[in-house]
Amino acid sequence: MMRSKELRALGLQELQEKLAEAVREHYELRVRNTTKELENTSKLRLQRRYIARLKQAIDEKRAAAPAK
């Protein structure tokens, strides 16, 4: 997982790819938690916050882009 500062340095396409990957991993963590295979449940919280960081960085990139 990357910090917000590092995420802001990435391009919009890279951020969207990372978001898709993070959402997929969050789903897998939720499934593993439901089946009681996930030992460290704090990973769910961390992943959810990482997704929020990614979404915020994407929104900032879109807002900074010149309006067409």
FENMO-V210566 format. One record per residue. N is the residue number from 0. PHI is phi in degrees with one decimal (NA if undefined). PSI is psi as a letter, one per 20 degrees, with the letter a starting at -180 (none if undefined). D_LAST is the distance of its C-alpha to the last C-alpha in Angstrom with 1 decimal. Layout:
<<N PHI PSI D_LAST> <N PHI PSI D_LAST>>
This chain:
<<0 NA q 32.8> <1 -104.8 q 30.6> <2 -80.6 r 30.2> <3 -58.2 g 26.9> <4 -61.6 g 26.9> <5 -69.0 h 27.3> <6 -66.8 h 24.5> <7 -65.8 h 22.0> <8 -79.7 i 22.8> <9 -83.4 r 21.9> <10 -81.3 r 18.7> <11 -61.4 g 16.7> <12 -63.0 g 18.6> <13 -63.0 g 21.9> <14 -63.3 g 21.3> <15 -65.9 h 20.7> <16 -66.0 g 23.8> <17 -64.4 h 25.8> <18 -63.8 g 24.8> <19 -60.1 g 26.1> <20 -65.8 g 29.2> <21 -67.2 h 29.8> <22 -65.4 g 29.6> <23 -63.5 g 32.0> <24 -67.1 h 34.4> <25 -62.6 g 34.3> <26 -60.6 g 35.4> <27 -62.1 h 38.2> <28 -64.7 g 39.3> <29 -64.0 g 39.5> <30 -64.5 g 41.5> <31 -63.3 h 43.8> <32 -68.5 h 44.3> <33 -65.1 h 45.2> <34 -86.9 j 47.8> <35 64.4 k 49.1> <36 -91.7 i 48.4> <37 -86.8 o 46.1> <38 -84.1 g 48.3> <39 -102.7 n 45.8> <40 -72.7 i 43.8> <41 -69.1 i 41.9> <42 -61.9 h 39.7> <43 -61.0 g 38.1> <44 -64.0 g 37.1> <45 -62.5 g 35.9> <46 -67.3 g 33.8> <47 -62.1 g 32.2> <48 -69.8 h 31.3> <49 -64.7 g 29.9> <50 -61.8 g 27.6> <51 -63.6 g 26.5> <52 -62.0 g 25.9> <53 -63.0 g 23.7> <54 -62.4 h 21.7> <55 -65.3 g 21.2> <56 -64.1 h 20.2> <57 -64.3 g 17.6> <58 -61.8 h 16.2> <59 -64.8 g 16.3> <60 -63.3 g 14.4> <61 -66.6 h 11.5> <62 -69.8 h 11.6> <63 -78.9 i 11.9> <64 -67.7 q 8.9> <65 -63.3 p 6.3> <66 -70.2 p 3.8> <67 -100.0 none 0.0>>
